[in-house]
Amino acid sequence: MELQAHVREPFKSRRQRSLVDEVRDELERMILHGEVAAGERLNEISLAEQLGVSRSPVREAARSLEQQGLVTTVANQGVFVRKLSLEDALELYDLRAMIAGGLCAKLAQNATPDNKAELRRFVGRMNAALTAGDEDLYFETNLAFHDYVADASGATRAKALYISLGKEVRLMRLRVLKGATSLTLSNAEHELIVAAIEQGNIDAAREAGAQHHKNGKARLLETL
């Protein structure tokens, strides 16, 4: 669990936000980037030393991450990065599909010219990642695209639910976005979402957003 260089600076020196928030965000980053593996125990003492804080904010941050579904506490053993079952993952895809449809529909209704231009840029960046054969870049840009849709929709509660569920999906470490064929299909689906939003077609945007996630679930099942 080696921290990046910028993180080794003691968190005490960065107090624009609460110390617990800073520690929580760093632990979340480590988990979502696979620096702490699913099923691995969070070593409270080691993390406190590396972050330059006491054990208390690490403990509080872990409690917050448990509420997000990223870690779980095992009695008399400690806190562990959550390890999702296949059933958990499939349910998460279904939930994300339902919410995504609503978010895309909302954005189709309210999208500004700047929103539409930014969505086009996302599709272009994913195409560039495809051309370069950079699956990691595509994966990260894909996540950013969907988070942008959620944020730009203006549906605050749905956005929070969608992003939270997305974090849990990433715990699977099953990269359904793998291989040129899969990535090409995925970005073609993004194109359908963006086209519907550009046209202000609420029903088409809802369908395209939901179907994209249903297709993601199907791609996951194909890897089994």
C-alpha positions in Angstrom: 0.0 0.0 0.0 2.7 2.5 -1.1 1.4 6.1 -1.3 2.1 8.4 -4.1 4.8 11.1 -3.4 2.4 13.9 -3.0 0.5 12.1 -0.4 3.4 11.5 2.0 3.3 15.2 3.0 1.6 15.1 6.4 -2.1 15.8 6.1 -1.9 18.1 9.1 -0.4 20.7 6.7 -3.5 20.7 4.4 -6.5 21.8 6.4 -8.8 23.5 3.9 -11.0 20.5 4.5 -11.4 18.4 7.6 -8.6 15.9 8.3 -11.0 13.0 8.2 -12.3 14.0 4.8 -8.7 14.2 3.5 -7.9 10.8 4.8 -11.1 9.3 3.5 -10.5 10.7 0.0 -7.0 9.2 0.0 -8.1 5.8 1.2 -10.9 5.8 -1.4 -8.4 6.7 -4.1 -6.2 3.8 -3.1 -9.0 1.4 -3.1 -10.6 2.4 -6.4 -7.2 2.3 -8.1 -6.5 -1.1 -6.9 -3.6 -0.1 -4.6 -5.4 -1.9 -1.8 -6.7 -5.2 -3.1 -10.3 -6.4 -2.6 -10.3 -8.5 0.6 -7.1 -6.9 2.0 -7.1 -5.6 5.6 -6.6 -1.9 6.2 -3.7 -1.6 8.5 -4.7 1.3 10.7 -1.3 1.8 12.3 0.6 1.7 9.0 -1.8 4.0 7.2 -1.7 6.5 10.1 2.1 6.5 9.9 2.2 6.9 6.1 -0.3 9.8 6.2 1.3 11.5 9.1 -1.8 11.5 11.2 -3.1 9.8 14.4 -5.1 6.6 14.2 -8.3 8.4 15.0 -8.9 10.1 11.6 -8.0 6.8 9.8 -10.6 5.0 11.9 -13.3 7.6 11.2 -12.5 7.6 7.5 -12.9 3.8 7.5 -16.3 4.2 9.0 -17.3 6.6 6.3 -16.0 4.3 3.6 -18.1 1.5 5.1 -21.2 3.6 4.7 -20.2 3.9 1.0 -20.0 0.1 0.6 -16.2 0.1 -0.1 -15.0 -1.6 3.1 -16.5 -3.9 5.7 -15.7 -4.5 9.4 -15.2 -8.0 10.6 -15.6 -8.4 14.4 -12.3 -9.0 16.2 -10.4 -8.9 12.8 -10.5 -5.4 11.5 -11.6 -3.5 8.4 -11.3 -5.0 5.0 -11.7 -3.8 1.4 -15.0 -5.2 0.3 -15.0 -8.1 -2.0 -18.1 -8.2 -4.2 -19.8 -11.4 -5.3 -21.0 -11.9 -8.8 -24.6 -11.6 -7.6 -23.7 -8.2 -6.0 -22.2 -7.0 -9.3 -25.1 -8.0 -11.4 -27.5 -6.3 -9.1 -25.4 -3.1 -9.2 -25.5 -3.2 -13.0 -29.3 -3.4 -12.9 -29.6 -0.5 -10.4 -27.2 1.6 -12.4 -29.1 1.0 -15.6 -32.3 2.2 -14.0 -30.7 5.4 -12.6 -28.6 6.1 -15.7 -31.7 6.1 -17.9 -33.3 8.8 -15.8 -30.1 10.8 -15.7 -29.7 10.7 -19.5 -33.3 11.7 -20.0 -33.0 14.6 -17.6 -29.9 15.8 -19.4 -31.6 15.5 -22.8 -34.2 17.8 -21.4 -31.9 20.4 -20.0 -28.5 20.2 -21.8 -26.7 23.4 -22.7 -24.5 23.9 -25.8 -21.5 23.6 -23.4 -22.8 20.3 -22.1 -23.3 18.9 -25.6 -19.8 20.0 -26.7 -18.2 18.4 -23.6 -20.0 15.1 -24.2 -18.7 15.2 -27.8 -15.2 15.7 -26.4 -15.5 12.7 -24.2 -16.5 10.5 -27.1 -13.5 11.9 -29.0 -11.1 11.2 -26.2 -12.4 7.6 -25.9 -12.0 7.1 -29.7 -8.4 8.4 -29.3 -7.8 5.9 -26.5 -9.2 3.2 -28.7 -6.9 4.1 -31.6 -3.9 4.1 -29.3 -4.9 0.8 -27.8 -4.9 2.3 -24.3 -7.5 0.3 -22.4 -6.6 2.0 -19.0 -7.2 5.5 -20.5 -10.4 4.4 -22.1 -11.6 2.9 -18.8 -10.9 6.1 -16.8 -12.4 8.3 -19.5 -15.5 6.1 -19.6 -16.0 6.6 -15.9 -15.5 10.3 -16.2 -18.0 10.5 -19.0 -20.7 8.8 -17.0 -19.9 10.9 -13.9 -20.2 14.0 -16.1 -23.6 13.0 -17.4 -24.8 12.4 -13.8 -23.4 15.8 -12.7 -24.7 17.8 -15.7 -28.2 16.3 -15.3 -28.8 18.4 -12.2 -30.6 15.4 -10.5 -28.7 15.7 -7.3 -29.9 12.6 -5.4 -29.9 10.4 -8.5 -26.3 11.5 -9.2 -25.2 10.7 -5.7 -26.7 7.2 -5.9 -25.3 6.6 -9.4 -21.7 7.6 -8.5 -21.8 5.6 -5.2 -23.0 2.5 -7.0 -20.2 3.0 -9.6 -17.6 3.0 -6.9 -18.9 -0.4 -5.7 -18.8 -1.8 -9.3 -15.1 -0.9 -9.6 -14.4 -3.2 -6.6 -14.9 -6.1 -8.9 -11.7 -5.5 -10.9 -13.4 -7.4 -13.7 -12.5 -5.3 -16.7 -15.5 -5.9 -19.0 -14.1 -3.0 -21.0 -11.3 -5.1 -22.4 -10.3 -5.8 -26.0 -10.9 -3.7 -29.1 -14.2 -5.2 -29.9 -15.7 -4.6 -26.5 -14.4 -1.0 -26.3 -15.6 -0.2 -29.8 -19.1 -1.4 -28.9 -19.0 0.5 -25.7 -18.2 3.8 -27.4 -20.8 3.2 -30.1 -23.3 3.1 -27.2 -21.9 6.3 -25.9 -22.5 7.8 -29.3 -26.1 6.9 -29.1 -26.5 8.5 -25.7 -24.8 11.7 -26.8 -26.8 11.9 -30.1 -30.1 11.5 -28.2 -29.1 14.2 -25.7 -28.0 16.6 -28.5 -31.4 16.1 -30.2 -33.3 16.6 -26.9 -34.9 13.3 -27.4 -35.8 12.4 -23.8 -37.2 8.9 -24.5 -34.3 7.9 -26.7 -31.8 9.2 -24.2 -33.5 7.2 -21.4 -33.4 4.0 -23.5 -29.8 4.5 -24.6 -28.5 5.2 -21.1 -30.2 2.2 -19.6 -29.3 -0.1 -22.4 -25.7 0.8 -22.3 -25.5 -0.5 -18.7 -27.6 -3.6 -19.5 -25.0 -4.3 -22.3 -22.2 -3.9 -19.7 -23.9 -6.5 -17.6 -24.1 -8.8 -20.6 -20.4 -8.2 -21.4 -19.6 -9.2 -17.8 -21.5 -12.4 -18.1 -19.7 -13.3 -21.3 -16.4 -13.2 -19.4 -17.5 -16.0 -17.0 
